[in-house]
Amino acid sequence: MADDPWLTSEQQQVWRSFLRMSRRLNETIERDMQHHGHMPFAYYLILAMLSEAPQQSLRMNELAGVVGSSQSRLSHAVARLEGNGWVRRTAAAGDRRGQIASLTEAGQATLVQLAPLHARTVKSMMFDPLSDAQLENFSDICDTVLGGSPADPAEDACDLSAPAHDPSAARDVEV
């Protein structure tokens, strides 16, 4: 029946496998970032997104969209990053309420130090187990599923489909 809301047995199995895979990947990334970076992965993501932004700066509301956070949660995280000297906030020109978050040299140095760890974790857990054909299929599956989703304006702010970073460039990091 076309309008049957229930998952088939096969769909249920795939859905649960996807949830287990996502949970395991997220838990491992979080654990590694806490252990080696002494910060939550969300803080690393803020640093990474600022590193990729023009002049390594974004308006706070744009940054919130890019990292998928509420503005209040982002403000708290940026305050912690400021306390570590990794981010600086300044008033937005011509906007009394707007603020700009900028990556500092110390923040960039921290990011460059942590990026290889993050890349190794993602690579070992998600990509090393896949053959080239599986990787291509997985990419097609992700693109197909995301293609059927409503557009996310935050994705436009930071094009996650941009070409891979040049590992020799100090500014480029893995997300």
SVG drawing of the C-alpha trace seen along z (x, -y; Angstrom):
<svg xmlns="http://www.w3.org/2000/svg" viewBox="-2 -52 54 60">
<polyline fill="none" stroke="black" stroke-width="0.4" points="0.0,0.0 1.5,-3.3 0.4,-5.3 1.4,-2.7 3.4,-4.7 5.3,-1.7 8.9,-0.7 9.4,2.6 11.6,5.1 14.5,4.2 14.0,0.5 13.8,0.9 17.1,2.9 18.8,0.2 17.5,-2.6 18.7,-1.0 22.1,-0.3 22.3,-3.9 21.5,-5.1 24.1,-2.8 26.7,-3.9 25.9,-7.6 25.9,-7.3 29.2,-5.4 30.9,-7.9 29.6,-10.9 30.6,-9.3 34.1,-8.5 34.6,-12.0 33.4,-13.6 35.5,-11.4 38.7,-12.0 38.1,-15.7 37.5,-15.9 40.5,-13.7 43.0,-15.2 41.6,-18.7 40.1,-19.3 37.0,-20.7 33.7,-19.5 33.5,-18.7 31.0,-21.6 33.9,-24.0 36.2,-22.4 33.4,-22.9 33.1,-26.6 36.9,-27.0 36.9,-25.1 34.0,-27.1 35.6,-30.4 38.9,-29.2 37.0,-28.7 35.2,-32.0 36.4,-35.1 38.9,-36.9 38.3,-34.0 35.3,-35.9 31.5,-35.5 28.5,-37.4 27.4,-35.4 24.0,-34.7 25.6,-33.3 28.0,-31.2 25.0,-29.8 23.4,-28.7 26.6,-27.2 27.3,-25.1 23.6,-24.3 23.3,-25.9 20.9,-28.3 22.3,-31.8 22.3,-31.5 24.2,-28.2 26.7,-29.6 27.1,-32.8 28.0,-30.6 30.4,-28.5 32.1,-31.5 32.5,-33.0 34.4,-29.9 36.5,-30.0 37.2,-33.7 38.4,-32.8 40.9,-30.4 42.1,-33.1 40.9,-31.2 38.1,-33.5 37.6,-37.3 34.2,-39.0 33.8,-42.5 30.9,-44.8 29.5,-44.7 30.1,-48.0 26.8,-49.9 24.8,-47.4 24.7,-48.1 23.4,-44.6 25.4,-42.6 28.7,-40.9 31.4,-39.4 33.3,-36.2 36.9,-36.0 39.4,-33.2 42.6,-34.3 46.1,-33.1 46.0,-30.9 42.7,-29.5 44.1,-28.7 47.1,-27.0 44.9,-24.9 42.8,-24.0 45.8,-23.0 47.0,-20.8 43.6,-19.0 42.7,-18.7 44.9,-15.6 43.4,-13.8 39.9,-14.5 40.7,-13.5 42.2,-10.2 39.2,-9.4 36.7,-10.1 38.8,-8.3 39.4,-5.2 35.8,-4.8 33.9,-5.9 36.0,-5.6 38.8,-3.0 36.2,-0.1 34.7,-1.0 35.8,0.1 36.0,-2.6 32.7,-1.3 31.1,-1.5 32.3,-5.0 30.9,-6.1 27.6,-4.4 27.6,-6.0 28.2,-9.4 25.3,-8.9 23.0,-7.8 23.9,-10.8 23.3,-13.2 20.0,-11.5 18.7,-11.7 19.9,-15.3 18.5,-16.2 15.0,-15.3 15.3,-17.4 14.3,-21.0 17.1,-23.4 19.1,-24.5 20.3,-28.1 23.2,-27.3 24.7,-25.0 24.9,-28.0 26.9,-30.0 29.6,-27.3 29.6,-25.1 30.4,-21.7 30.6,-20.3 33.6,-22.4 36.7,-20.6 38.9,-18.8 41.4,-20.9 45.1,-21.0 46.7,-19.3 49.9,-21.3 48.0,-24.6 48.2,-25.7 44.8,-27.4 43.0,-24.3 41.6,-21.9 39.2,-18.9 35.7,-19.3"/>
</svg>
